Amino acid sequence: MGANESLPGDGPVPEMHHYYSKFMRECPSGQLSLHEFKKLLGLQGLDPQGDVYIKRVFDIFDLNQDGFIDFLEFIAAINLVIRGKIDQKLKWYFKLYDADGNGCIDKKELLSIFTAIQAINGHTDMSAEEFTNMIFQKIDVNNDGELTLEEFISGVERDEDLMELITKSFDLSNVLKVIQSGRRHSI
C-alpha cells in the first residue's frame, strides 16, 4: 500500500495527520513543555493571572504528570475540547477550577480561575466576583460554600443560562482554532 492510500472507513485520519505534522513541526522532540505550549498558542507575556490559568490547563492535559504534553495527550485534549460530550467537558472544567485537587471547588478557587480567564479573553459581561457569587447562589445546594463534582455538573446541566455562560467563558476551542489555523510566523 502506498503512503497516501488510506483504508476504507478511517475518516478522521487526515485531521490527525494535520495535527501530528503541526505538533512535530512545533515540537520536534515530541514532548511539549509549558514554555513551548505557551509559544504554540501565542500566549507568552501574559499577566500573572493568565499564566496561572495556562499552567492549570497544561497540568490537566499532562495526563501522566511528567511535566510534558506528548502527542497522545495533545490529541486526547483536542478530542475532548472539540468532540467531548457536555458532561466530559464539565468534569474537565471542574478539574480546572479545583486548584488544590481536594474534590471541591470553593469561591476562592472559582474566583481566581475566572479572573485568569478574563485576563486572557478580555471583556466579559460581569465581574469575576459577580460571576462567582451567581454560580454559588445557583448551584451550591447545601450552602456549604463548596461545590462537589455532582453539585457542579447537575447544577450547570439544570440551568441553561449557566451552561451557556460557562461554555462560552471557558471555551478552549477558540484557543485550539489558533492552533488549527497555524500561527503566522513573522520572518
MARNU-719328 format. One record per residue: residue in three letters; x, y, z of N, C-alpha, C in turn. Coordinates in pm, whole numbers, plus 32768, in hexadecimal, padded with zeros to 4 digits. Example, Ala and Ser with C-alpha at 12.3 -4.5 7.8 and 13.67 -1.06 7.14 Angstrom:
ALA85277DC7830C84CE7E3E830C85287EB6830CSER85057F1F82C485577F9682CA850A80038313
end
This chain:
MET80547F8880008000800080008057807D8000GLY803880DE7FAC8086815A7FA5806E81B08021ALA80C7820D803880BF826180B0804182B680B2ASN800F82DA803B7F9B833480377F1582EC8034GLU7F18826880257E99821F80227E65821080B0SER7DE1821080BC7DAC81FB81427D478189813DLEU7D34814C81AF7CD580DE81B77C47811581B1PRO7BE980C8817B7B5E80F9817B7B2D810A820AGLY7AE38174821F7AA2818782A17AF981C5830CASP7B7381F482E87BBF823583547BB882CC8344GLY7B43830383657B22838E834D7B8083F88384PRO7B9483FE84087BDB8473843E7C728470842CVAL7CA7840E83E17D38840383D67D7C8480839BPRO7D4884BA832D7D8D853182F87D9885A08362GLU7D2E85B083B27D2F8615841B7D9C85F58482MET7DA8857784AA7E0F854E85097E99856784CDHIS7EA58548844C7F25855D84087F4A85F2840DHIS7EE7864683F77EFC86D883FC7F3087008487TYR7EED86CE84EF7F1986EF85777FA486B98594TYR7FBB863E8563803C85FF857E80AC864F853DSER8098867584BE810486BF847A8118874884BCLYS80AA878784E480B78808852880FF87F785ADPHE80D5879285F881118778867B81A7875E866CMET81CB8709860B825986E685F982AA875C85C2ARG826987B1857282AF8827853F82CE888785B1GLU8269889B8606827A88FA867682CD88BB86E5CYS82CD883786EA830487F3875E834C87748733PRO83C2878386F28407870F86B8842786A2871ESER843686C4879C8458865F880183E18604881FGLY8368863087F682F085E3881682BF85FA88A4GLN8305865188EC82DF8671897682CF87098981LEU82568732899C823987C289A2824A87F18A32SER82A7884C8A4982B788848AD0825388F68AE1LEU824489258B5A81E889958B7482108A0E8B20HIS82928A288B1782C28A998AC8829B8A8A8A35GLU82AE8A1089FF828B89F7897281F289FC895DPHE81A989CD89BF811689D089BB80E78A6189ADLYS81208ABA89FF80FC8B4889F681228B82896FLYS81998B59893E81C88B8C88BE816B8B5E884DLEU81458ADE885280EC8AA487ED80688AF187E8LEU80378B18885D7FB78B5F88637FC88BF68858GLY80438C24884E805D8CB4884580378CFC88C4LEU80528CBC893780268CF689B7809C8D198A12GLN810C8D4489D781788D718A2D81568DFD8A60GLY81968E228ACC81888EAA8AFF80FE8EC98B37LEU80B98E638B6B80388E7C8BAD80528EB78C37ASP7FEB8EF68C6F7FFA8F238CF97FFB8EA68D54PRO801F8EB88DD4802B8E448E2E7FAC8DEF8E34GLN7F378E2E8E317EB88DE38E367EA88D8B8DBCGLY7EC78DC38D497EBE8D778CCD7F1E8D018CCEASP7F968D188D057FF98CAE8D107FC78C3B8D67VAL7F868C5F8DD67F4F8BF98E317EED8BA08DE6TYR7E968BE08D997E308B968D4E7E6F8B358CE9ILE7ECD8B688C9B7F0C8B158C347F568AA08C74LYS7F968AB98CE67FDB8A4E8D2F7F7789E38D5BARG7F008A0C8D8A7E9989AB8DB37E6A89598D3BVAL7E53899A8CCA7E2889538C527E9488EE8C2APHE7F10891B8C2C7F8188C48C087F86884A8C64ASP7F7988628CE77F8187F48D497F12878E8D35ILE7E9B87BD8D0E7E2C87608CFA7E3F870E8C7APHE7E76874D8C137E9387058B977F0786A28BAAASP7F6286C08C077FD5866A8C227FA785F58C79LEU7F6885928C377F2285288C807F7D84D88CDCASN7FF884BD8CB08050846D8D0580A684C48D61GLN808C85478D6280D085A48DBD8169859E8DB4ASP819E858F8D388230858C8D2C826A86158D07GLY8213867B8D04824487018CE58248871F8C50PHE821A86C08BFE821486D48B6D818F86A38B37ILE816486DE8AC980EF86A98A82812586618A07ASP810E85DD8A0181398595898A80C785938924PHE80E1855888B0807D856088457FF88520886BLEU7FFC84AE88B07F7E846C88D77F2D84C28937GLU7F72850289957F2D855B89F37EF385D389A7PHE7F3E860389467F13867488F47E93865188A7ILE7E9185DA88687E1C85AE881C7DA58596887AALA7DBF855C88EE7D528546894F7D1485CC8975ALA7D68863089897D3786B589AD7CE386F1893DILE7D1586E788C37CCD871E88507C4686D7883EASN7C478652884C7BCB860688407B64863188A7LEU7B93864389237B37866B898D7AFA86F3896DVAL7B4F875089467B2187D989317AC587E388B8ILE7AE6879A884D7A9687A787D37A1F874987D2ARG7A3486CC87FE79C9866987F0798E86398874GLY79C6866788E4799D86318965790986478982LYS78CC85E889C5784385F789F4784186608A63ILE77CC869A8A7A77C5870A8AD777F186E28B64ASP77CC86698B9177F486468C19788B862C8C24GLN78CA85FE8BB6795C85F18BB5799C867B8BC3LYS796486DA8B78799B87628B7E7989879D8C0ALEU791387848C4578FB87BB8CCB795D877F8D31LYS797986FD8D2279DC86BF8D7C7A6487018D6ATRP7A8487208CED7B03875F8CCF7B0787EB8D0ETYR7A9A88388CFC7A9488BE8D387AA488B48DCFPHE7A6088508E0B7A67883F8E9C7AF9882B8EC7LYS7B4087D38E7E7BCD87BC8E9F7C1E883D8E93LEU7BFA888C8E307C3F890B8E1A7C2D89698E91TYR7BB1896F8EC57B9689CB8F367BCB89968FB9ASP7BCE89128FC97BF388D690497C8B88DB9058ALA7CBE895490747D4E896B90717D9B891390D4ASP7D6388FD914B7DAE88AE91AE7D92881891A2GLY7D3887F491447D20876691297CD9871A9198ASN7C8F876291ED7C4E871E925E7BC286EB923CGLY7B9986F891BD7B1786C391957AA3872391AACYS7AC1879C91DA7A5B880591EA7A92888891B2ILE7A3588DA91817A5D896091567A2889C191BDASP7A7E8A1791F37A4C8A80924A7A4D8B0591FELYS7A168B6C923C7A078BEC91F67A8D8C2591CALYS7AF38C1492207B768C4C92017BAE8C0C9181GLU7B9F8B8791757BD28B4190FE7B8A8B709080LEU7B068B7890897AB88BA190157ADA8C318FEELEU7AE58C8690537B058D13903B7B8D8D208FF7SER7BF18CD590277C778CE78FEF7C7D8CB58F5FILE7C398C458F417C408C128EB87BEF8C6B8E5APHE7B7F8C9F8E8B7B2F8CF68E347B778D7A8E19THR7BBC8DAE8E7F7C0C8E288E6C7C788E0E8E03ALA7CB68D998E0A7D1E8D758DA97CE58D6B8D1CILE7C6F8D308D117C318D218C8D7C0E8DA98C53GLN7BDD8E028CAA7BBF8E8A8C7A7C3E8ECE8C46ALA7CAE8EB18C877D2C8EED8C5D7D508EC18BCFILE7D2A8E468BAB7D498E148B247CDE8E408AC0ASN7C608E2B8AE57BF28E448A877BCD8ED78A7BGLY7C008F288AD77BDC8FB58AD27B518FCB8B0BHIS7AFC900F8AC17A7C903E8AF57A1E8FCD8B21THR79CF8FE88B86795F8F908BAC78EF8FE98BDDASP787A8FAE8BEB78068FFE8C1277FF901B8CA7MET78488FCC8CF678418FE38D8778CA8FD28DC5SER78D990078E3C795C8FFB8E7E796D8F6C8EB0ALA79EA8F498ECD7A098EC28EFE79BC8EA68F80GLU79AF8F0D8FD679668EFD905478D38EDF903AGLU78978F2C8FE078098F188FC077F28E8C8F88PHE784B8E638F3078408DDF8EF278478D718F5DTHR78AC8D7C8FB478BF8D17901E78478D11907AASN78188D8590A677A48D88910177298D4C90BEMET77158D6D903F76A08D3A8FF876A58CA18FEFILE771A8C6B8FCD77268BD98FC377078B979048PHE77408BCD90B377298B8F913676988B9B9161GLN765E8C0F914475D18C25916775798BBF911ELYS759A8BA390A075458B4B9051755B8AB7906FILE75D78A8F908975ED89FE908E762789C69110ASP76488A1A9171767889E591F175FE89C09245VAL75C7894A922A7546892292607544892392F9ASN75AC88ED933675AB88E593C975ED895E940CASN760C89C693BD76458A4393F276BE8A30944DASP771489D0942B778B89BE947F78048A0A944AGLY77ED8A5A93DF785B8AAB93A978BD8A5B9353GLU789A89DE933878ED898B92E178938941927FLEU78CA89299207787F88DC91A478C68858918FTHR787A87EA919C78B087679177789E875890E1LEU78DD86F190A978CE86D6901A783B86C08FF7GLU77F48674904C776686589033771386D89033GLU7728872D909976DF87AC90A076FB87FF9023PHE777988028FFD77A388548F8C776188248F0CILE776D87A38EEF7737876F8E70769F87798E6DSER765D874B8ED875CA874E8ED3759887DE8ED5GLY75DB88358F1D75B488C28F2275BE89068E9CVAL762D88EE8E577642892E8DD575E588F08D6DGLU75D3886C8D71757C882C8D0E74EA88558D1FARG74C688798D9A743C88A18DB8741D892E8D86ASP7483897F8D76746F8A0D8D5E74AB8A358CD6GLU74538A478C7274848A618BEA74D98ADF8BDFASP74B08B4A8C2774FC8BC78C20758A8BB38C55LEU75908B6C8CC476118B538D0276688AFD8CA8MET762B8A988C6D76728A3F8C1176AF8A908B9FGLU765D8AE98B67768C8B3A8AF776FF8B968B23LEU76EE8BD28B9877538C2D8BCE77D88BE58BE5ILE77D08B708C24784A8B258C42788B8AF58BC0THR783A8AC18B6678708A8F8AE978B38AFF8A9ALYS78728B748A9878A88BE58A4C79288C1A8A8ESER79238C2A8B1279948C668B587A108C0E8B52PHE79FB8B8C8B587A6E8B338B667A868AE28AE9ASP7A578B158A787A5F8AC989FC7AEE8AC289CBLEU7B2B8A4E89DA7BB48A3E89AC7BBD8A2B8915SER7B4C8A1188D47B5789FA88447B878A7987FEASN7B6E8AEE883A7BA68B6988007C3D8B6487FFVAL7C748B35886F7D058B2788797D358AC18812LEU7CE98A5488047D1389ED87A57D068A1A8714LYS7CA98A7686F87C9F8AAB86707D218AF0864BVAL7D5E8B2F86AE7DDE8B7086967E458B07866DILE7E448A9586B37EA08A2986907E8189F58604GLN7E0189DB85EA7DD989A1856A7E0389F884F5SER7DE98A7A85017E048AD184907E9A8AE8847FGLY7EE78AC384E47F788AD384DA7F9F8B6384F3ARG80008B768549802A8C008565806C8C3B84E9ARG80578CB984D2809E8CFD846681288D23849DHIS818D8CE2846D82148D0084A3824D8D798458SER82768DDE84A282B48E52846183458E2C8444ILE83718E4E83CD83F98E2383A284578E9A83A9
end
